[in-house]
Amino acid sequence: MAATLRASKKGLQIVDQAIKMKGWNRHEDAWSGLALTSKATLKRFWRRIPIKRDYFIDICKAVELENWEDIVDNSPTSQTDSIPEFFAYDDAWVGREQLVAKLTQKVQEPCRLLFLVGITGIGKTALAERLAVELQSDCLQGDWSKFHQENFENEQQANDFASLAIRWLEKWGEQIAPDDRQDTQRLLYRLVKHLRENRYLVVIDSLENIMEGNEEEGWNDFKDEWWVRFFESLLAAESCQSRFILTSQDLPGQIPERYKNFWDCQTLSGLMPSERLELFEKTGLEIGTGSANRPYLERIGAAYEGHPLALRVIAGEIGDKPFYGNVVVYWNKYKHEIEEVEKAIEEAKTQGIIASADDQWQLDRYTRKLRKNVRSRLEKTFERLKQDVLNAYRLLCEASVYRCAVQEEFWLSHLEDWDCNEDEQEVALLALRDRYLVEDVLENEQLLLRQHNLIRSVALGHYKQLGEEDE
C-alpha cells in the first residue's frame, strides 16, 4: 500500500467538475476544513505532487468523490516528479501565506539570492522548503531533479567552496579533470557558468557555519574567500537562470550592496496568534471556540511568542503519553513556567518593575524534549557568540535582567562594568543585531531594545554563570 498518492490529469478533471458543482474554487477554505488538511497540501494535490495517502482520500471524500481510486495516478513516478525529503517542511505547516506569496514573487523575478534570517528554530528552513514547493511549478518547471539542498550543519561533508563546487558539478553531470580539481578559479568559472545557463533552485541551510570574523571587519564574513567571489559572480553576471534561498542566523556582511536589485533579505519572526492555534490544531489538539484547551494554548503560544520549533515540541509532548492530548493536564503540570513569564511581563507593564535578575524563566528547558530540541540549539548560538564576540555575549547576558523593551543606553551601560569604551559597546551591540539576538521595537515614538522570551530564558541562566565567572 503506497504511503503517498498523487492525482492523475484525468483525475483532476473529475475533481474540477465536482468542486464546480459545489460552487467552490481550487483553494476553498471549506474544502480544506472538511478534509482536515492545509491549503498547502491542497495546492500540492492540484500540482500532482504526491501527498500522504490519508490526506489524498480525505480531499476526495470532502467533495463527495467516494471512489477516490479513480483520481489516483498509478503510473510510475519518475525522478523528476519525486518530491524531495525535506528537513523541516511537512503537512503540519501553517500560516505565513502573505509572506510566502511575497517571497515567491521575488524569487520569480530578479532576486537571485534570497536570505532568510532569524534566531534558531524560528522556521527559516521550513520556509525555504515551503518556497521550493511553491516555486516547483514555475521556477523548476515541475522538475524536482533541478532542486538541490545543502546543509552546512552536516559535518560529514567538506564545506569549503572548492569541495562543494566539485560535488555540485559532478552531481549535475559534468566531468572534472584532475587539473581542474586543483584550480579553484577554474571551478568557480565552471560552476557559475553552469548555474547561469541552467535552471536550478538551490537551498543552502545554516550559512552561519561557514562564517567568522573579528572586531575590525565584523563577525559575519566567510571563512573561505572563494564564497565571496562565488556569490559576487552570480550577482554580477548579466543573467542567471538559477535561484538561491539561503538560511542563516547571521546576514553575511560581504554581499555587495551595489547588486541589491538581485538579492534580498527577510527577517523571520514568530507565528501570529491565529497561526499558533492553527499549528496546535494541525498537530491533533482540539482548539474549538468553546474548548477548555483554547485559553491555555493561547497563553503558551504568547509566552513563546509564536516560536514554531518550541510550539511543535510542546504540541508533540501534549499529544504523547502520559497526556494523550489532554491540554488541561499538561497545563496543570507545567503552568508555573508560563505563569512566571506572564507575571514578569505584567509587573513590567503595570508596576514599572522593568528589571529583575531573579526571574526563574525556564521556557527552554522545563521538559526533557524542550531541553533536547530547543535549549540545545540555543546553547550552540550562545556558545558561538561567547567564542567569537565575548563583549556581545556579556551584553546579551547582562541585558537579560530587563523584562521589557528599554532604551539602548540602558543596555550599553552594562558594558561599562567590563571596561568597554563607547566604540567597543557599539561594536558589541552591532554583533547582536547582526545575529538577530536583539529586537528593535518602536514604543511611544522611541526606538527600544528587547530580547525574545526564549532568548531571555537562556540568557538569564548564562547571566548567573557570568557572575560566578567574574567572582
MIZANU-895038 format. One line per field, with one value per residue (C-alpha): x, y, z; residue in one letter. Coordinates in Angstrom, 3 decimals, always signed. Example, Ala and Ser with C-alpha at 12.3 -4.5 7.8 and 13.67 -1.06 7.14 Angstrom:
BEGIN
u [+12.300/+13.670]
v [-4.500/-1.060]
w [+7.800/+7.140]
rest [a/s]
***
This chain:
BEGIN
u [+0.000/+1.525/+2.271/+1.691/-0.612/-0.837/-3.658/-3.700/-4.515/-7.794/-8.489/-8.078/-10.651/-13.114/-12.289/-12.654/-16.180/-17.023/-15.963/-17.811/-20.977/-20.428/-19.549/-16.047/-12.670/-9.500/-8.361/-11.723/-11.475/-14.467/-12.772/-9.538/-11.632/-13.779/-10.712/-8.875/-5.846/-3.969/-4.183/-0.550/-1.483/-4.427/-2.081/+0.245/-2.755/-3.566/+0.058/+0.047/+2.739/+2.492/+0.818/+0.075/-2.495/-4.946/-4.893/-5.483/-8.514/-9.978/-9.603/-11.542/-14.256/-14.735/-16.109/-18.198/-15.872/-16.111/-14.347/-11.100/-9.164/-10.385/-8.422/-5.093/-2.244/-0.957/+1.791/+5.401/+6.791/+9.949/+12.821/+11.684/+8.266/+9.524/+9.249/+12.448/+12.663/+12.616/+14.375/+11.627/+8.622/+5.757/+1.971/+1.890/+2.970/+0.727/+0.488/+2.853/+0.660/+1.251/+4.971/+5.157/+3.329/+5.627/+8.856/+7.721/+7.227/+10.665/+12.406/+10.419/+11.617/+15.175/+16.106/+18.935/+19.853/+17.173/+18.434/+16.098/+17.480/+16.434/+17.043/+17.371/+14.109/+12.103/+11.257/+13.839/+14.464/+10.759/+10.003/+12.806/+11.395/+7.849/+9.019/+10.594/+7.206/+5.592/+8.272/+8.339/+5.835/+7.235/+10.877/+11.650/+9.027/+7.820/+11.237/+12.397/+15.738/+16.635/+16.209/+19.252/+19.626/+22.864/+23.082/+26.205/+25.364/+26.426/+29.926/+30.409/+30.882/+33.562/+32.087/+34.965/+33.990/+36.231/+34.941/+31.345/+31.833/+33.215/+30.348/+27.694/+29.199/+29.596/+26.027/+24.844/+26.692/+29.943/+33.307/+36.059/+39.598/+42.382/+43.932/+40.580/+40.190/+43.294/+42.257/+39.650/+39.382/+38.522/+35.954/+34.381/+34.111/+32.564/+30.052/+28.854/+28.580/+26.549/+24.206/+23.787/+22.912/+20.749/+17.725/+18.264/+16.705/+19.296/+18.525/+21.534/+20.921/+22.853/+25.126/+26.436/+28.547/+30.854/+31.276/+33.680/+35.012/+36.883/+36.388/+37.938/+35.948/+32.847/+31.725/+29.779/+32.395/+33.001/+35.852/+36.660/+37.113/+36.037/+32.461/+32.580/+33.785/+31.129/+28.169/+29.523/+29.991/+26.376/+25.158/+27.454/+26.521/+24.483/+21.862/+21.356/+18.687/+19.306/+17.986/+19.284/+17.425/+19.833/+19.068/+21.303/+21.368/+23.674/+23.385/+26.733/+28.431/+30.203/+27.206/+27.717/+25.056/+25.618/+23.819/+20.827/+18.424/+19.479/+19.411/+17.106/+16.908/+13.858/+13.922/+11.568/+9.527/+7.211/+3.752/+0.754/-1.845/-4.238/-1.365/-0.259/-3.703/-3.749/-0.425/-1.802/-4.860/-2.762/-0.846/-4.083/-5.097/-8.684/-8.994/-12.683/-14.091/-15.729/-12.875/-11.285/-7.947/-8.032/-7.147/-4.240/-2.837/-3.186/-1.170/+1.522/+1.726/+2.030/+4.751/+6.844/+5.979/+4.922/+8.328/+7.483/+10.039/+9.149/+5.407/+5.769/+7.803/+5.146/+2.316/+4.120/+4.534/+0.854/-0.153/+2.164/+1.990/+1.208/-1.010/-2.514/-3.856/-5.146/-4.096/-5.562/-3.468/-0.336/-1.162/-1.681/+1.729/+3.736/+1.626/+4.131/+6.663/+4.220/+2.829/+6.365/+6.731/+3.246/+3.834/+7.150/+5.720/+2.622/+4.719/+6.803/+3.667/+1.623/+4.134/+7.128/+9.361/+11.294/+14.338/+14.943/+17.853/+15.900/+13.285/+13.217/+12.343/+12.692/+10.866/+13.768/+14.173/+11.259/+10.800/+13.297/+12.181/+12.472/+15.996/+16.887/+15.292/+15.149/+17.674/+20.457/+20.120/+20.015/+23.055/+25.028/+24.138/+25.275/+28.469/+29.350/+28.684/+30.841/+33.698/+33.511/+32.392/+32.869/+31.642/+28.457/+27.911/+28.383/+25.943/+23.296/+23.620/+23.675/+20.648/+18.610/+17.673/+15.204/+11.687/+10.578/+11.918/+14.216/+16.370/+19.628/+21.712/+20.342/+21.841/+25.162/+25.687/+26.200/+29.425/+30.945/+31.497/+33.619/+35.790/+34.412/+34.657/+31.852/+33.217/+33.519/+29.981/+28.592/+30.538/+29.111/+25.546/+26.063/+27.164/+23.884/+21.877/+23.750/+22.781/+19.173/+19.625/+18.213/+14.954/+14.327/+10.798/+9.039/+7.101/+5.803/+7.826/+11.024/+13.268/+13.822/+15.645/+14.308/+15.060/+12.768/+11.290/+13.184/+16.465/+15.922/+15.144/+18.561/+20.384/+19.219/+20.959/+24.124/+23.904/+24.184/+27.159/+28.718/+28.556/+30.167/+32.988/+33.611/+33.999]
v [+0.000/+3.320/+5.815/+8.726/+9.296/+11.826/+12.754/+11.944/+14.595/+12.829/+12.580/+16.334/+16.895/+14.788/+16.763/+20.036/+19.101/+18.093/+21.423/+23.375/+21.542/+22.889/+26.389/+26.130/+27.231/+25.134/+26.502/+26.798/+27.245/+24.979/+22.234/+22.209/+22.438/+19.419/+17.449/+18.425/+19.432/+22.618/+24.856/+23.963/+20.279/+21.195/+23.118/+20.119/+17.946/+20.219/+20.256/+16.467/+16.308/+13.132/+13.716/+11.394/+8.720/+9.730/+13.374/+12.391/+10.263/+12.954/+15.607/+13.436/+12.478/+16.108/+16.763/+13.560/+11.510/+8.249/+6.348/+8.147/+5.386/+6.885/+10.056/+8.333/+8.384/+4.796/+5.421/+5.034/+8.201/+9.434/+11.152/+14.491/+14.087/+12.737/+15.331/+15.569/+14.579/+17.943/+18.655/+20.783/+21.401/+18.951/+18.789/+20.499/+23.748/+26.697/+30.391/+32.883/+32.904/+36.567/+36.207/+33.091/+34.919/+37.957/+35.948/+33.626/+36.643/+37.981/+34.735/+34.510/+37.992/+39.345/+38.105/+35.583/+35.280/+35.342/+35.305/+34.132/+35.214/+34.987/+33.137/+29.373/+27.436/+30.365/+28.434/+29.553/+26.100/+25.211/+28.470/+27.878/+24.418/+25.774/+28.288/+25.448/+23.717/+26.967/+27.532/+23.949/+24.562/+27.796/+28.059/+24.342/+23.735/+20.725/+19.024/+18.243/+16.969/+20.654/+21.229/+20.930/+21.368/+21.846/+21.887/+23.381/+21.746/+18.473/+17.934/+14.819/+16.913/+19.486/+22.961/+24.819/+26.255/+24.053/+20.794/+21.880/+23.077/+19.669/+17.917/+20.035/+19.900/+16.117/+15.711/+17.779/+15.605/+17.476/+15.735/+17.316/+16.753/+16.247/+19.631/+21.412/+19.910/+21.827/+25.071/+26.889/+29.769/+27.304/+25.580/+28.965/+29.795/+26.423/+26.418/+29.963/+29.243/+26.082/+27.909/+30.803/+28.596/+26.034/+26.467/+25.263/+26.129/+25.720/+25.915/+26.380/+25.944/+27.267/+29.635/+30.938/+27.780/+28.950/+32.460/+34.010/+37.452/+39.898/+43.317/+45.218/+43.701/+42.312/+38.816/+37.731/+37.255/+33.999/+31.819/+30.883/+33.945/+31.911/+32.004/+35.783/+35.536/+32.939/+34.965/+38.158/+36.388/+35.190/+38.724/+40.415/+38.120/+39.681/+36.977/+33.922/+31.239/+29.677/+30.930/+30.519/+30.570/+30.751/+30.470/+31.921/+33.239/+35.995/+38.012/+37.821/+41.194/+40.722/+40.651/+43.800/+46.485/+47.576/+44.404/+44.992/+44.553/+40.892/+39.893/+40.399/+39.596/+38.592/+38.521/+35.948/+36.441/+34.048/+32.870/+35.154/+34.220/+32.647/+30.726/+29.377/+27.907/+26.516/+24.801/+23.172/+22.045/+20.601/+18.507/+16.978/+19.173/+20.347/+24.163/+24.851/+28.195/+26.662/+24.276/+24.275/+23.822/+27.073/+29.634/+27.530/+27.039/+30.769/+31.532/+29.006/+30.465/+34.002/+33.092/+31.595/+34.488/+32.015/+30.282/+27.390/+24.852/+25.283/+25.118/+21.973/+20.312/+21.218/+20.049/+16.749/+16.316/+17.029/+14.504/+11.809/+9.822/+10.472/+13.360/+11.788/+15.136/+16.371/+20.028/+20.759/+18.066/+19.335/+22.880/+21.842/+20.171/+22.956/+26.111/+27.588/+28.083/+30.081/+31.987/+33.075/+34.742/+36.284/+37.624/+39.267/+40.928/+42.125/+43.604/+45.460/+46.912/+47.794/+48.295/+49.553/+46.699/+46.546/+44.648/+41.559/+39.165/+36.809/+35.774/+31.982/+31.586/+28.048/+28.216/+26.411/+23.524/+22.567/+19.225/+16.760/+17.315/+21.085/+20.663/+18.318/+20.155/+23.818/+24.538/+22.569/+24.662/+27.937/+26.898/+26.477/+30.058/+31.348/+29.316/+30.597/+34.177/+33.725/+32.342/+34.889/+38.118/+37.966/+41.502/+40.852/+37.676/+39.648/+42.299/+39.719/+38.120/+41.397/+42.774/+39.695/+41.449/+43.565/+42.185/+44.515/+46.835/+49.589/+52.349/+51.450/+53.293/+51.004/+48.051/+49.689/+50.879/+47.263/+47.019/+49.885/+47.389/+45.377/+48.422/+48.758/+52.182/+53.617/+52.181/+48.706/+48.958/+49.870/+47.068/+44.531/+45.718/+45.620/+41.973/+41.158/+42.949/+41.120/+37.826/+38.855/+38.278/+41.710/+43.148/+46.815/+47.880/+51.225/+52.268/+55.765/+57.183/+55.733/+53.046/+50.470/+47.151/+43.827/+40.112/+37.387/+35.492/+32.315/+34.185/+35.801/+32.433/+31.108/+34.384/+34.545/+31.238/+32.477/+35.741/+33.836/+31.894/+35.171/+36.451/+33.284/+33.529/+37.134/+36.303]
w [+0.000/-1.102/+1.671/-0.715/-3.670/-6.444/-8.760/-12.447/-15.043/-15.784/-12.049/-11.612/-14.336/-12.312/-9.170/-11.052/-12.084/-8.507/-6.997/-9.695/-8.675/-5.159/-6.326/-4.849/-6.151/-6.059/-2.707/-0.974/+2.825/+3.373/+1.353/+3.348/+6.511/+5.671/+4.607/+7.812/+5.814/+4.928/+1.895/+1.213/+0.931/-1.289/-3.588/-3.756/-4.648/-7.598/-8.725/-8.804/-6.129/-4.002/-0.625/+2.285/+1.444/+4.195/+3.124/-0.503/+0.398/+2.687/-0.029/-2.472/+0.002/+1.036/-2.480/-2.371/-4.581/-2.695/-5.492/-4.772/-6.537/-9.825/-9.065/-8.384/-10.896/-10.945/-13.477/-12.250/-10.649/-12.334/-10.567/-11.956/-10.293/-6.979/-4.223/-2.139/+1.512/+3.250/+6.555/+8.118/+5.858/+6.263/+6.352/+9.756/+8.082/+8.952/+8.221/+6.620/+3.500/+2.632/+3.242/+1.039/-1.749/-1.476/-1.413/-4.204/-6.425/-5.510/-6.477/-9.710/-10.626/-10.471/-6.960/-7.414/-3.722/-1.039/+2.563/+5.345/+8.714/+12.365/+15.611/+15.673/+15.456/+14.083/+10.893/+8.331/+6.848/+6.765/+4.957/+2.432/+1.682/+1.558/-1.044/-3.025/-3.183/-4.293/-6.946/-8.211/-10.976/-12.434/-11.379/-11.775/-14.458/-12.472/-12.458/-8.902/-10.216/-10.627/-6.878/-4.625/-0.865/+1.057/+4.864/+6.420/+9.756/+8.141/+9.493/+7.361/+4.210/+3.464/+3.145/+1.535/-1.831/-3.993/-2.482/-2.832/-6.420/-7.396/-5.628/-7.363/-10.834/-10.717/-9.460/-12.406/-14.910/-15.529/-15.671/-13.555/-14.806/-12.215/-13.065/-12.612/-9.138/-8.052/-9.775/-7.630/-10.098/-12.850/-10.605/-9.846/-13.532/-14.419/-11.552/-12.199/-15.923/-15.228/-12.853/-15.251/-18.209/-16.391/-14.175/-10.599/-7.266/-4.510/-0.786/+1.490/+5.223/+8.222/+6.341/+9.686/+9.968/+7.182/+8.598/+11.092/+11.930/+14.117/+15.722/+12.841/+9.971/+11.697/+12.678/+9.638/+6.934/+5.074/+6.289/+2.685/+0.453/-2.559/-1.243/-1.525/-5.126/-5.922/-4.710/-6.235/-9.586/-9.519/-8.802/-11.303/-14.191/-16.979/-16.493/-14.291/-14.618/-11.181/-7.849/-4.295/-0.977/+1.962/+5.682/+8.357/+11.894/+10.572/+7.373/+5.506/+5.541/+2.200/-0.128/-2.239/-1.860/-5.464/-6.582/-4.291/-7.215/-7.379/-3.701/-0.750/+2.945/+5.003/+8.815/+10.335/+13.485/+15.290/+14.258/+14.744/+17.434/+14.917/+13.309/+16.687/+17.274/+13.750/+14.449/+17.583/+15.638/+12.800/+15.319/+16.563/+19.511/+19.868/+19.762/+19.115/+20.249/+23.312/+24.050/+27.502/+25.696/+23.785/+26.513/+27.755/+24.258/+23.608/+26.742/+25.800/+22.289/+23.663/+26.177/+23.362/+21.011/+18.350/+18.152/+15.764/+16.984/+20.655/+19.967/+17.869/+20.609/+23.172/+20.903/+20.426/+24.168/+24.801/+22.155/+23.510/+26.721/+29.520/+28.362/+25.223/+24.005/+27.361/+27.327/+30.762/+32.451/+30.677/+31.793/+35.398/+35.419/+33.744/+34.167/+36.639/+33.828/+31.721/+34.684/+35.650/+32.257/+32.371/+35.879/+34.975/+31.863/+33.750/+36.563/+33.994/+32.400/+35.475/+38.298/+36.365/+37.586/+34.340/+35.582/+37.690/+37.678/+39.929/+37.344/+37.061/+33.389/+32.036/+28.707/+27.051/+29.479/+31.723/+29.917/+28.506/+24.895/+25.220/+26.559/+23.729/+20.800/+21.816/+24.552/+22.839/+19.672/+21.561/+23.587/+20.355/+19.435/+22.840/+22.737/+19.279/+20.411/+23.530/+21.461/+18.653/+20.343/+24.094/+24.781/+22.806/+24.845/+28.055/+26.834/+25.957/+29.389/+31.305/+29.438/+30.300/+33.553/+31.535/+31.341/+28.573/+25.895/+27.219/+25.816/+24.117/+26.696/+29.411/+27.585/+26.801/+30.383/+31.448/+29.453/+31.411/+34.233/+31.776/+30.977/+27.454/+25.853/+23.705/+20.479/+21.995/+23.342/+19.929/+18.261/+20.729/+20.160/+16.403/+16.711/+18.494/+15.834/+13.082/+14.728/+15.397/+19.134/+19.946/+18.639/+17.854/+18.772/+18.439/+21.537/+22.363/+19.483/+20.933/+19.475/+22.217/+22.578/+23.849/+23.898/+22.589/+25.552/+24.628/+24.267/+27.667/+29.233/+28.167/+28.789/+32.420/+33.102/+31.430/+33.378/+36.644/+35.273/+34.167/+37.719/+39.037/+36.471/+37.469/+41.176]
rest [m/a/a/t/l/r/a/s/k/k/g/l/q/i/v/d/q/a/i/k/m/k/g/w/n/r/h/e/d/a/w/s/g/l/a/l/t/s/k/a/t/l/k/r/f/w/r/r/i/p/i/k/r/d/y/f/i/d/i/c/k/a/v/e/l/e/n/w/e/d/i/v/d/n/s/p/t/s/q/t/d/s/i/p/e/f/f/a/y/d/d/a/w/v/g/r/e/q/l/v/a/k/l/t/q/k/v/q/e/p/c/r/l/l/f/l/v/g/i/t/g/i/g/k/t/a/l/a/e/r/l/a/v/e/l/q/s/d/c/l/q/g/d/w/s/k/f/h/q/e/n/f/e/n/e/q/q/a/n/d/f/a/s/l/a/i/r/w/l/e/k/w/g/e/q/i/a/p/d/d/r/q/d/t/q/r/l/l/y/r/l/v/k/h/l/r/e/n/r/y/l/v/v/i/d/s/l/e/n/i/m/e/g/n/e/e/e/g/w/n/d/f/k/d/e/w/w/v/r/f/f/e/s/l/l/a/a/e/s/c/q/s/r/f/i/l/t/s/q/d/l/p/g/q/i/p/e/r/y/k/n/f/w/d/c/q/t/l/s/g/l/m/p/s/e/r/l/e/l/f/e/k/t/g/l/e/i/g/t/g/s/a/n/r/p/y/l/e/r/i/g/a/a/y/e/g/h/p/l/a/l/r/v/i/a/g/e/i/g/d/k/p/f/y/g/n/v/v/v/y/w/n/k/y/k/h/e/i/e/e/v/e/k/a/i/e/e/a/k/t/q/g/i/i/a/s/a/d/d/q/w/q/l/d/r/y/t/r/k/l/r/k/n/v/r/s/r/l/e/k/t/f/e/r/l/k/q/d/v/l/n/a/y/r/l/l/c/e/a/s/v/y/r/c/a/v/q/e/e/f/w/l/s/h/l/e/d/w/d/c/n/e/d/e/q/e/v/a/l/l/a/l/r/d/r/y/l/v/e/d/v/l/e/n/e/q/l/l/l/r/q/h/n/l/i/r/s/v/a/l/g/h/y/k/q/l/g/e/e/d/e]
***
